[in-house]
């Protein structure tokens, strides 16, 4: 059989043919030039039994805004953040970790992670020119940075702690 005697030559020929075919298909699109958005996740949680393990962070799109790179994710995903420690921080054994998400489509995303004190959740607007640092800290509400616009209180809602009501004559809700 000719093929078996010269399989090295045929393999090289097939590889060259595949490269030519793939080269013809790589036309690209306008979305290729858009940035890939990756958020940096920082976790700080109390150690359970002196052990630090990975923490799953769930990312859920709430409202996609604009056009994304074709490789950006636009569906719910989970990213594992490995933690190290525990380290003694003000008498508490803390686990700390940092990780990066897969590429995300721009828009409002909810970040949620199970920490020792309960689930930490927040919504952030992920944009190329925005703050892509997400900090989930045990016992602290939110995830640092400005919340997404849809996460702010609606008109008539109670003001944030420490703020005065919009109408000084109106009683503070609470």
N, C-alpha and C positions, 0 to 999 in steps of 0.2 A: 504494500500500500504506500503510495507516494506521500500521503498526508502524515503517516506515522514516521517515515524516514526523515521528513523535513518539517516536523512540528514546530521547531523554533522559528523557522522562517515564516510559516503560516501564522503563528501567534503574533509575530511582529507586524505582519501584513494586516491582520485583524485589528490590532491596536491602532495602527495608522488610520485605517478606515473609520474606526470608532471616533478618533480624534477629529477627523474631517467632518463627520456627521454631526458631532456635538458642537463643533465650531460654527456650523451653519445654523444651528438652532439657538445660539446665544444672542439673539437680537436685543434683549433687554427691554425694559419699560421705564416710563418716567418715574415710577415708584422706587426703582433701584437707587436713585440718587438721594432719597429721603433717609434721614439718620435712623439707626437702630437705637431705640430708647431702652436702656436697662437701668432699673432702680437699684440702689445699694441698700441692702437691708442690714440693720444693726439690731441685735437682740441683747437684752440685759434682763435676766430672770433669776429668781432665787433658786439655788440648788435644792433638789429633792433628795435627801439622804446622802449628801456629799457627792452626788454624781451629776455630771453635765453631759447631756445628750443633744442630738440634733433637734431643732424645733421646726415643724412644718409651718410655712407661712402660705396661706391661701390668698391668691390674687384673683379678684372677680371684677370684670369690667361692668361699670354701672351705666356709663354713657360715653360712647366713642365719639371723638371730636376730630374732624379733619381727615386727611389722607395719611395712610401709614405705608412704610416700606413693606414690600410684599412678603418679607420674612418675619414681620411682626405678628405676635400672637394677639388674638382678639377674643379669646375664650378663657374661661376659668382655668387656672393652673396652680400647681403647688410647687414651692421651692423649699428645699431643706436647707436650713442654716445650721452648720456645725458650731457648737459652743465648746469653750474650754474653761477650765477652772476646776473647782470653785476658787475664787479669790475672796479674801476678807475685805469687804467694803462697808465701813462703819458698823462692824460687828455682824454683818449678814454675809453668808456664803453665796456669792453671785457667780453665775455662768454668763459668759460674754461670747458673742459670735458675730461675724460679718459675712455676708454673702451677696451675690448678685442675681437678679432675676434673668429670665430669658427675655429676648426682645419683646417689647410691649407696644401696642398701638397707642397713639395719643388719645387722651380722654380721662374721665374720672374713673379711678380704680379703687376698689375696697381692698384693704390689707387686713388680714385677720390671723392671729397666732394664739395657740393655747399656752399661756404662761402660768407660773405657779399660783398667782392670785386670781386667775380666771382668764377669760378670753380678752385679748387686746384687739380692738378694731378701730379703723379710721378710713376715711375716703380722702384721696389726694388726686389733684389734677396733674397728670403726667404729660409734660410737653418738652420739646427739645431744649427750649430756653428756660425751663423751670427747675425747681429744686427736686432732684431725683434721689434724695437721701431720706430713707424711711427708718425711723427709730421706734422700736416697740420695747418699752421699758416696763417691767413689772411694777404695778401699782400706780402707773401714770396714764391718764386718759390721753388718747390721740396718738399721733406718730410723728411729732415734730413738724415744723414748717406750717405754712398756711393751709387750711382745709380747702377742699374743692368747693366751688360756689354752691353746688347743690347740697352741701353738708352744713351750710350756715343756717341759723334759725330763720324761719319764715316770719313775715310781718305778723305782729301780734303775739309772737312767741316770747317766752321769758328771756330777759337779757342774760348774757353770760355773767358768771359770778364776778362780783366787783364792779359791774357796770350799772349805771343808773337807768331807770326806765326812760323811754323816749319822751313821755309826758311827765314832767316833774310832779304834777298833781295826782297822777295815777299811782295806785299802790303797786309795789313790786310783787310779781307773781312768785309763789314759792311755797 
